Amino acid sequence: MLQTNDRKNTPSVLLVSVDALKPEFVFEQERLGVNLPNITRYFAENGLTAPTGMKSVFPTFTYPCHQSMITGVNPATHKTYNNGIFDPTGEHLGAWHWFANTEVKTLWEAAKENGYWSASVAFPTSVGAKGDFIAPEYWWDGSSLDSRFIDAVATPQGIILEMEKEIGQYAGGLDLTDDGDAQRGKAALWILRNKIAPVISQKPFFMSAYFASFDESAHVNGVYSQEAARSLEKIDRMLGELIEEALKITDGHLIVCVVSDHGTLDNTHNISPNVLLRNAGLIQTDAQGKVTAWKAFSQRAGGTAEIRLADPADQDAADALRTVIDQLLADPESGILEILTQEEAKARGGFPEAAYVLVSKKGYELRDDVIGEYCRTRLTQKAQHGYSENFPEMRASFMLTGEGIRKGHIDGIRLIDVAPTLAGLMHFELPDAEGRDLLK
């Protein structure tokens, strides 16, 4: 716990996640046709960085990654296994894992307990986070209803509607465009200026922020598209504004960590295991193709999918599923790189409730379609992540700068090392962390 007389000279900590930022975009800007002056100035030239990247978690998908980033544990431990809730019949209406986990302590909660103002803006998996100023990511339909729902689960209640009087509609999560990110940037600046600055003399702050548009531009246009590059340049400008504002209100007593959750790669095919499961009698649908009953179902996580049995004790269903698995393994054109058992998946840190986990070859994005072709070259998204955490293309970015941070390069980093490293900089430990403090 920070003592009162430590607070004036203890650095505040700003954590910014830039979804899907690959290390090559930081260190090979000229080759890739992108110009990131703030990332270059603060990090590439004057910070501690990882040119070879940081190993993500399994799966390399946004929501599991962000909960690992903020807790220092793998998805199998914090239990946010995927972006969306496992829901074959749609009874949860497309709900995602919007919520901060209740299994292990987050940085938000630990920072608050250890003498910091704790804040977050638009960070995935932050509904219910235990902090002082939490503007979470959540959505209903993208309309003004989102603001009312988000305001109801924000901390303190009322902060979103207060913010919107000045900046306009808060970006809840459905708007992943450049405009949505512009609102995320405005919201983060608003929190710094209106909530943290008035109380910064009392104690330092920990704050997380998030930008989504580079990932979305890559999904729509491709990893190396001009659209993705321009989105990243806009994020760089907003990042510079955030850092400048944070430096101002802290009198320079600041540490900034910029990371990504995973990398990304361009797709070539879509594959749909549920088509095979339906053909095997393990999924039933109505005339419109909507799932009405299931004994086994595959839910995608980009380049990975978990297959669950509705009843693990149903031996007939298990045998039928095993037949499908054997067919996939025997087919060189299946697009499947490896199939993990439940125990093998748990050992990788993800999907402990799966009967099997499919890991696809590079470029073969897994989809949840139940009818139609198993494999097609008509793409849903041009780029994707969720592929094997061992693929170099899935490596994430790690950058650290600020008071007391040495300039240089660091290797051997994992996403689960981010939280314990930042905790160490704030003079406490995360008791549940499976990662390590990189600076010790």
Secondary structure by P-SEA (a helix, b strand, c coil): cccccccccbbbbbbbbcccccccccccccccccccaaaaaaccccccccccbbbbccccccaaaaaaaaccccccccccccccccccccccccccccccccccccaaaaaaaccccccccccccccccccccccccccccccaaaaaaaaaaccccaaaaaaaaccccccccccccaaaaaaaaaaaaaaaccccccccccccbbbbbbbcaaaaaaaccccccaaaaaaaaaaaaaaaaaaaaaaaaacccbbbbbbbcbbbbbbcbbbbaaaaaaaacccccccccccccccbbbbbcccbbbbbbccccaaaaaaaaaaaaaaaaacccccccccccaaaaaaacccccccbbbbbccccccccccccccccccccccccccccccccccbbbbbbbcccccccccccccccaaaaaaaaaacccccccccccccc
